[in-house]
Each structure stands twice: as structure tokens, then as C-alpha cells.
Amino acid sequence: MQTFDWIVIGNGLTGAALSYELARQGLSVLLLEKSLGPASATRYSYGGIPYWSGSTDLLRQLCQEGLARHQSLSEETGVSTQFRDLDLLLTVAPDQNPETIAHNYAAVEIPPLPISAQEAAEREPQLQVSAISGALTVRHGHVHPTALVKAYNHGLQKAGGRLVIAPVTGLVRMGDRITGVTTPTQAYAAGNVAIAAGSHTRNLLKTAGINVPVYFTHAEIIETPPLATTLRTVVMPAILSRSGLESTASQANVDALWDEAGHEIVPPILDSGCVQFLDNTVRVGQISRINTALNLEIDAAVSEQQLRQGIAPLVPALAEASGQWQACQVAFSRDGLPLAGAAPGMTGVAVFSGFNSPFALVPGAAAQFAQWATGQMSAVIAALSPARFSESQG
């Protein structure tokens, strides 16, 4: 039986990028995904790349390195990711002041500029002027999420890696080392296993007795077929409620609740926004809810109505557009930084999950991880290591 240098679990953006970068370093790589076309966070994301948003030296570095990877990846792999630059409009509610809200972004590398409601409507003619007091605007990268994963998968296979569709049922443990994984039909051996399984990361690591502070939201959107309506920009609120939601739900005092299904730790919130892809399909979002059940029963009709009511004042043309409600889970960490590096208390297993701006941060972090995996020093991986939480508790 072949022993791979690395097995990567999960073929969303994180696993696809990581497996490709590991293979680029000359390592033998097996990428495992539970099903074809899973309803993953990558599949239903906006595909936005906020390369402008780095607010620390570490995040600025990852954003810059990620942008460079996006700019070269299509040519490198031979598969278009549909990478482009768009205007991002961060809408400001009527009772708020754009100039005041702009101060919230003062620390980022390229601060969005405040503009009037009329100026925002000139950039996005579908926007209803009366629904906002103004907006903040900045150039913003964009890809088609599934096209990006296809490019990474194609590059992996060109580099000699393998992609197998099979659900991982467990980690093979020998003493204090992980030596492979099991699936319903066979076991696979590896020198190292990387868990890039999004919302399933925590539970999968738990099977081997490893605890890491990675969590998930249930995200809900409407996905439309190609529309005659044309959007020129990405529209999102300037104040994202989701950030506070995740901060509250990942505090150490509620961590134990995540090991039991069915806890609604905080009430759901709605951040109304939209984006159109090059094929003219649109995604309208987003409801975020925190419940520790992976398989959560959600009333799709009620959620769809809430999403439509949320977008109606901003972009009336989308309120009644044909489309289907979709849901997925989105992983996040306790401190807003991703988890990338060796899992604590066990050898042979690593984590690559919890990215809150995945399309900006994952490409650069995956390349850094791959260099670290070949024995090169990486200050980035040292900073993102899951061990930072064990150290803070010690």
C-alpha cells in the first residue's frame, strides 16, 4: 500500500489550495473529498477577495501573497479562475454616517473611501439611493469559487497528486501519531494528514482525541439562474453583523457547548448583500446562524423570505428574482485568525481551517504551509499555529 507524504481532507478552497501547493513542492499528495459537488462554504460563497483589508503586518502579507497567487494561478494551471477586479460598495444605513463608519477601516492597507448615496448609485445603478446614507468603496478582487477549486485540482493532478471521492470515517492513530485515514472501502497511509474539512474539522479531530477551537456558522443565501439584471459591483454592508456573532460564539466559556449538538449560542443575523458572476448568476445573502448541530433543520421558505426582504430596499430588482435558497457551514476560529500548522498533542496531523476571509488569505497561507511542510522556516505558520491556543491556556 502506498504511503503518501500528505493526505489532505476536504476539497473546498482550503483543501484544494493546500493539496496543490504541497504537490508543487514535490510531495506525494492524496486529496479526499466526501462527494462530488458538495454543498460547501466554497460552493455558495461570494468569491470576493478583500486583498485591501489586511489590518496587521501578518494579514497584509497574506493578502499580498494571496493576490499574487490569484494573478498567476490561471496561467499556471491552465484553468481560468475568472479572476477580476470590481468595485466593492459597503453600504451605510440611513441612520449612520459614512465618514464615521470609515474610521472603522482606518487600519486596513487600502482604506475604503466614503462616498454619497448618489455616487454609490452611479457606480451601481441597481442600488436604491433612498435605502442608504452613502457607502464606502474600494477595488475588490473576485473569482468564481468552483472555477478556482477546479484550477487547483487540475494543477494538483498535473503535479502528480491524486483526488479521490470518498468520505473520511476516521483517523488512524498509533500511539501519539496519526498514520493515515479510513474511508468506507479502504484505509490510506500517510506521513502526515492535513484536516481542511471546514465545519467538520473539529469533529474529525475529536475522533483522535485532539481539541482545537474551530467552529462554524450556518450560512444561507439565494442562488439565482442567469439574470437579465446586471450588477456592476459587489454590494455588502459596511458593518458586518457576522463578525460580532462569531466573536461571541467562540469564547472559551462556551467552547464545551460545541461538543454537543443543538445549542443555539446566539440568535441569527442578516447581512444583506449581493454579487453577480460572469455567467450572470447572482448570489443574494446572507443569513448567519450559530447552532452546534451540523445537520440543522432550517425552514427554507422563511429564510428565503427574510433574504428577499433584506435585499429589497437596497437592490429592488433582486427582491422577486427567480432563485433557490441554499445553505452551508462556514468555519471560523476564536481569534479571527485561521488555524494552520501542526495539531497540538499529536504528530503526523495538521490543521488548515477557520479562515474568515478565505479567498484573500488561503492562497498565500497554503503556499506558506507547503514551504513549512518541506522543512523551511515560516513565521506565518508559526503565527497561525493551533498551538497558540494551548500556549495561551497554559
Secondary structure by P-SEA (a helix, b strand, c coil): cccccbbbccccaaaaaaaaaaaaabbbbbbbbcccccccccccccccccccccccaaaaaaaaaaaaaaaccccccccccccbbbbbbbcccccccaaaaaaaaccccbbbbbbcaaaaaaacccccccccccbbbbbbccccaaaaaaaaaaaaaaabbbbbbccccccccccccccccccccccccccbbbcccccaaaaaaaaacccccccccbbbbbbbccccccccbbbbbcccaaaaaaaaaccccaaaaaaccccccbbbbbbcccccccccccccbbbbbbccccccccaaaaaaaaaaaaaccccccccccbbbbbbbbbbbccccccccccccccccbbbbcccccccccaaaaaaaaaaaaaccccaaaaaaccaaaaaaac
